[in-house]
Amino acid sequence: MVLIIQKLFGRRAVIELLKVEVAAKDREKYLQLDREIWTKTLAQFPGFINKEVWLNPHKPTEVILIIRWRSRREWKSISPQLLQEIERQFAAKMGNIPHKIVESMEYQIVETLR
């Protein structure tokens, strides 16, 4: 069965892909704080569909975050000031633990096969 996401939401859904580098020993803390701060906040926005976290078994310092949005317009409607404030809170909780977004991509969802 082919499920066209656009038909479900009336517009083309998008994926925000973030590749993060964080030391393997700090990965669980990073994931916990990401859930508590970023995911909790983003989930309050009406365009948010869901979020997945992918871990690379061959590269324990790599974390991939996949965030699905109903539309690019809804995703980009989040104010830059709010995003900066969320990042400030996140960085404060992370303390001196280094972490870095090394890649940021946007994809359109055309179809999902089941």
N, C-alpha and C positions, 0 to 999 in steps of 0.2 A: 504494500500500500504506500502510495506517495502522498505525503501530507505537505501541502504548501503552506508555510508559516504565514505568508502574506494574507492568505484567506482567513486564517484564524484571527489575526489582529488588525486586518484592514490596512496594513501598511507593511513595509519591509522591515523585519526585525534585524537587529544588528548584534554582533558579538564584539565585546571589548576583550582583547587578549593582552595580559600583562605577564611578562617573564621577569621574575624576581630572583636575585642572587642573595642568599643568606647562608651563613655558616651552618653546616649540618647540625652542630651542637645547639644552635639557636633556632632551628626550624620550628619546633613545636611551640615555642613562645611566640614566634612570629605568627604562626597560624592561629593560635588562640587569640592574640590581640587583633589580628585581621578580622576574625569572626566577631569579636566583641565591639569593635569600633567601626571598621569599614562596612562589613556586611550588614550589621544592624542598622546603620544609617542609610545605606543605599536601598535596603529593602523597604524603606518607608516611602520611596518615590513610586508614583503610579506606573512609570514605564519599566520598572525593574521586573524581570521575569524570574531569573534565578542566577545562581553562581556556583561554579564548580572549582575545585582545587585539584590540580594534577601534580603528582610528584614523579620525578624521573628516577627510576630505580638504579640507573647507571650513573647518575650525577646528583648526589644527595644535597648539593647546594642550590639546585634549581627548583623553583616553584612556579607553576603556571596557574594563573587565575583567569578563568573564563567567566565573563559576566554577560548575560543575555539581557538585551533591552528590547522593548516593544518597538521602538523606533529611534532613529538617530536624533530626531528633534527632542524626544523626551529625555534621552540620555544627556544631550548637550544643554538642556534647559537648567541643569543643576548649576547654581552660581559658582563661579571660580572662587569667590570669597569663602563659601561654605566648604568647598573642597580643600582650600588652604587651611581652614580651621580644623577639619577632620585630620588632615595630615599632621598638623601641629600636635594634636592630641595623641595621635598614633606614635609620632617620633618621641614625644615626652615619655610615653609608657615603655617604648623600646629602650630608652636610655642610650647607653653607649654601644648597643648591639648594632653593628653595621649591617645594612640591607640596602639594596639598590634595585630600582626598576631598570633593567638593561634592555628591554624591548617593550614597545607599546604598539599594538596593531588594532585595526578595525576591519571587521568582515561583515558582509551582508549575508543573512541566511536566505537562501533561495528555496531549499527544500530539505526535508528530513525524511529519510527512508526508514520504514519499519518493517 
